[in-house]
Amino acid sequence: MPRSPMHQQIDTLPDLVRQIVKPFDVSARNTFDFELCNSVKRIYLVGCGDSYHASYGAELAFNQLAGVPTQGLSSLTFSRYNVGYLPPTGPNTNLVICVSVSGVVSRTIEALRLARKAGAAAIALTGAPDKPLAQSADKVFQTTVPPLPDELAGMIVPGVRSYLASQIGLYSAAIRIGEVRGHLTTAKADSLRAELMALADVLEATIKACEPVAHELALGLDDRREFVYVGSGPNYGSSMFSAAKLLEATGESAMAQEVEEWTHIQYFAQHPPTPTVLIDAGGYDADRMEELARAAEAIGRIVIAVVPDGETKISQYADAVMPIKGKVRECFAPLVYSIPGELIAAERAQVLGATYFAGFSGGRNVDWASGGASRIYSSHMIEEING
C-alpha cells in the first residue's frame, strides 16, 4: 500500500526532534528567567486533548528535573475547579503553563486568564504567538515547528507533530527550571538536553521495528471495534494520546486506563478478546504491569505489549510485542512510547479505509449548532474565579 498521510507525518518525527530541541531550549531560556524559576513553589501544566495528554505525561519530568511539585490537569478541571484554590503564597510562587498549539482553544485561554487573576505566573506554551492564548499570557514560550514539505502541507491528519513539539517544549522547560534553581548542575542539564536530541535515533529505530507489527495487528484484528490502552505515570499520558489517535483516525471505540484502575475495573469486562495495549517503560509500575499482563492473558484479552526491547516479564503474556529500540528515561518515555499507538491508528485507518475525524461530518464541526460541543474555539468562557 502507498504510505498514508498519517504514516508520512510519523516518518517526519525523528527529524523534527533534531530540528527543535536546540531552538526550544533557547525559547525556554528566554521565557523562564532567574527570578521566576527561583520564586516558583508549585507548577500546573494545563491543556485540552493532545495538549492535556502531553501535560500529564510531563508531570514526572517536572517533579524529577525541575524539583518543583507539579500537576498535569485538563483545562476545564483547572479553570472551573482548581484555580480558585491556589495557595496565596506570593508573586510567581504558582506557575501555570497553558499548552495549546493553535493558541485559540477557549477552555485553555480561560484557564490562563483565570490563573493570572488568581495571581499566578501564566505562561502560554504555543506555536501561535499572535493568537489569544499568547496575547493573554505573562510570557510566551514559543514552540512553532518547521513547516512540512510541500507534498505533505495542508493534509488534515491526527496530530503527531504538534504533540511531539509540546512534549519537547515541556521537557525543555523542566530542565531549564531545574538548572536555574540548582536542582540540576549545568553538566546534568546539558546531558539531559543531549538525551532529548538522541531520542531522535530511538524514534527512528522504533518506527522501523514497530510498523510491521502494527500492520499485522491491523489486519488480524479487523473485526475488533474496541481497544483499551493501559499505562501509569507518564505513560498514562501515552495511553490517553494513543486512544485519541485511534478514535480520530478510525472512529473506533478506544479508551485509556491507569494500570491499577484496570485491575479494579476492566478486569471484569465480559468481552474476552478486547485488544489491550500495555505501555510500560520498565519504570516504577513494571511489577504491577506484569501482574496485570498475566491476568489479562488469563481472561482471554488480546495483549499487546509496548515495552523496552528485550523485556521478558510483561512480554511473556503478550500476543504481540512492539519494542522500543533504545534506552529512554522514564520521565521522557511518552515522547517515544506514543509511537506504537500512532502506528496502530495509522495502519487500522488504512486497512479499514477510514476517513480521519469521520470527515467532520454529522455535527462534528463548529457550524453544527450554536450550542454544539464541537465549538472548542468559541465556547463560552467564564471570567470570574469559582471558589
N, C-alpha and C positions, 0 to 999 in steps of 0.2 A: 504494500500500500504506500502511496505518497505520504510524506510526513504532514500531519495535520497542523493547523496554526498553533494549537497549544503545544504540540511537540516542538515546533520550531522555536517557540519562546522559551521553553525549558532548556533547549540547546544553548541559548544565549547566556544562561545564568553564570557559568564559570567565568566567562569574560566580564560579565557585569561586576562580579566581585572584584576582579583585578582592576576594573576601571574606577570603582567608587570608594574603596577602602581609604585611600590617602586623601582625596578631597573631602570625604565625610569627616575624617579626623581633623582636618583644618576647620571645617564648619563647627565641629564640637568645641574646638579651642576658642573660636570666636564667640560662641554662644554662652559657654559655661565659664565665666570669669572667676577669679580667685575669691572675690567677695561672696558670690552666690554659692560656690562649691563649699566654702568653709562655714557658711551660715546654715545650710540645709540640715534638717533633722529627720525629715520624712519625705519620701518621694512617692508620687502616684503616677502611674502610667495609664493613659486613658485613650480609648478608641472604640470604633464600631467595626463589625465584620472582620476582615483581614487585619485591620489596624488593631483591633482588640486582641486577636489571636497573637499577633506579634508582640503586643504589650504584655500579655500574660506570659508568653514564652520567655520574655526578657527579665521577668521578675527576679529569677535566681541570679542572673548576671549582675544586677544592681545590688542585690544583697551581698554577693560574694566579692565583687570587684569594686563597687563604689563604697561599700561598707556602710550603707545607709538603709534602714528599714524601708522596704518598698512593697507596694501593692500594685498589681495589674487589674484594672477594673473596666467594665464596659462603660461607655459614655453616659448612658441613662442611669445606671446604678450610681455612678459618681455624682452626676448633676442633680438627681432627684432624691438620693438617699444618703449621700456621704458628705457633700461639700459643706452642708450646714453644721457639721460636727468636727471640722478640722481643729486641732488643738491651737488655742490662741497663744502661741509661743514666741511671737515676734516676727518682724520682717524677714522674708526669704527663708524662714525655717520650714515651711511647707512648700515643696516644689511639685508642680503639676506639669507633666509633659503630655500634651494632647497630640495624638498621631492621626493624621489624615493626609493621604497622598494628594487628593484633589483639593483639599482645603475648603470644601463647600458643604460638608456633611452637617446638617442642622444640629444634631444632638451633641457632636463634638465641639462645635462652636459654642453652644450653650454651656457645656461643661467648662470650657476655658474662660468664658466671660464670668461665670459664677465663681470660678476659682479666684479670679482677680478681685471680685467683690468681697470674697472671704479673706483677702489679704495674702493669698498665696502668690508665689512667683509662677507665672504662667508662660510656658514655652510651647510654641507651635512647632512640631516636627512635621514638615510638609515639603512637597515638591512644587508648591504653588505659592510663591511669596507675595503675589498680588491679590490673593483671594481673601475672603472674610476671616478665615481662621488666623492667618498670619497678621492681618490688619487689626485683630483684636488682642494680640499677644503682647507680653512684655518684651519678648525676644523671639526670633525665628531661627530655628535650626533647619537650614535649607538642605533638602535631600532630593534634589532634582536629578533624575537619571539621564544618561546619554540617550539620544534618540535611537530607535531601531533602524536597521537598514530599510531602504525604500520599499523593498518587496514585502516586508513584514509590517510596515507602518499602516495604521488605520484598521487593523484587524481587531474585532471585539472578541476578546479571549478572557477566560477566567484568570484573574490576576496572579501572576507568579513573580514577575519582575518587581512590581511595586511592593509586594510582601517582602521580598528579599532586601530591597532598599530600606524599608522601615526597620528591618532587623539589624542591618549593618549600622544604621543611624543610632539605634538604641544601644547597641553594644559599644559603639564609639563614645556615646555619652557616658556610659557606665565607667569605661576605662578612664576617660578624662576626669570625671569627678573623683574617682578613687586616687588618681595620681595627684591631683591638686591637694586633696585632703591628707596626703601622706599615707593613705591606706595601702597604696601600691608604690613601690620605688619606680623611678623613671625607667630603670632597666626592665623591671617586670612589666610596666605598661607598654613599653616598646615591644617586648616579647609577645604580649597579647595581641598587639596590632599585627605583628608578623604572623601569628596564628590565624587571625582572620583572613589575611591575604592567602595563606597556604591552603585554606579550606576550598579555594577555587579548584585546586587539583583533586581534592577529595570529592567535590561535587562532580567533576568530570568523570572520574572513575566510577562513582556511584551510579550516575545516569547510565553509563555503559553496561554496568553489571545488572542493574535492576530493570531496565527496559524490556529485555526478553522475558523476564519473569512476569512483569505486568501484562505483557501481550498474551502469554499463556493463560493467565488468570482471567483476562477479559474474554477470551474465547471459552474457557472451561466453565465460567460462572455466568454464562449468558442468560440463564433462566432465573438468576437471583435478582431481587429487586430491593434488598435492604442490606446495608453494610453498617458495621459498628467499628469505630476506631477507638483504641484504648491507650492511654498514656498517663503519666503523672509528672508533677513538677513542670519543667519547661516543655516536656513532650506532651502534656495535656494541651498546650497551645498548638503543637503539631497535629494532635488528633482533631481538634476543632477545625483547624485550617484544612486538613485532609478531607474531612467530611464535607466542608463547604465546597471544596473544588469538585467533588463528585456530584453534589447537588447542582452546582452551577453548570457543569459540563454535560450532565446526562438527565437531570431531573429525578434521578433515583433517590429513594429514601436513604439517608445516611445520618448517623449521629455519633457524637463523641462522648466518651465516658471516662471518668477517672478510674484508675486501677482498683482502688479499694472499693469504690462505689459499684463497679461491675460485679464484684464478688457478692455484694449485698442485693443487687437488683437484676442485672441482665442474666445472671447465672440461672434464674428461674424462668426465663422466656421459653415458650413451648414450641419454638421452631428450630430444631437442632442444627440444620446446615447453614445457619446465618454466617456469612463471611465476617470474620472478626480479626481485625488488623491490630496486632500488638506492637506498639512503638516503644522501644526501650534502648537507652544508650549505655546500659551496663552501669547505671548510677545507683543512687540511694534506694531506688524502688525495685532493683533487679530481683531480689529474693522473692518479693511478693508477686512480681510478674511471672516468675517461674511457677509459683503455686497456681496462679490464675491460668496459665497456659495448660497446665496439667488438667485442671478442672474443665477448661473449655474443650480440650481434646476428648475427655471422658464423656461429656454430654453431647458430643457429635457436632460441635462447631467446626466450620472450615477455618482453621487457624493459619494466619499469615503473619510471620514474624519479621519485623523491621528491626534489625539488631546489628551490632558490630560484626564485621567479617570474622568468621571463625568461632563465633559464640556457639555454645552447645547446650546450655542448661534450658533455655527457653526454646531453642530451635528443635530440640528432640521431640517436642509435642506438635510441631508445625507441619502443615500440609505443603507450605511453600515458604521459602526464606528470601527476603530482599536484603542483601548485605550492604552495610555502609563500609565503603572501601577506604578506610583510613582512620587515624586517631582523631577523635573530636571531643573536646572538653564538654562536660555535660551542660554547662550553662550556655554554650554555643550550639547545642545539639539541634534546636529547631531549624537552624539555617540549612542543615543537610538532611535531617531526618524527616523533613517535609517532602523531600524529592520523591520517595516511593508513592506517597499519596497523590502527588501531582501526576505521576506516570500512570497510575491506575485510572485516574479520571480521564486522562487524555486517551488511553487505549480503549476504555469502555465507550467513550463517546464516539470514537472512530468505528469500533466494531458494531455498535448499535445504530450508527448513522444519526446520532442525536444532534440537535441544534443547540449550541451554547445558550444558556439562560432562557431556554424554551422560546427563543426568538423574541423575548419580551412581549409575549402575547398573553391574551386572557386576563388583562388587568394588571400586567406586570410592568407598567410604565407610568410616568408621572401624570399623563393626561387621562388616566382611567377615571378618576373621580376626585372632587375637591378634598375629600377626607381620606383618600386612599393610603394604605400603609406603605406603598411604594414611594411616597413623597419624602424620601430621605434627605433631599436637598432643600425642601421648602416646608418641612414640618414645623408646627408651632413651637416656638422657644419660650420657656419661662424666663422672666427677668429678675425674679426675687428668689432668694435662698429659702428653701424649706428647712424647718428645724429651729 
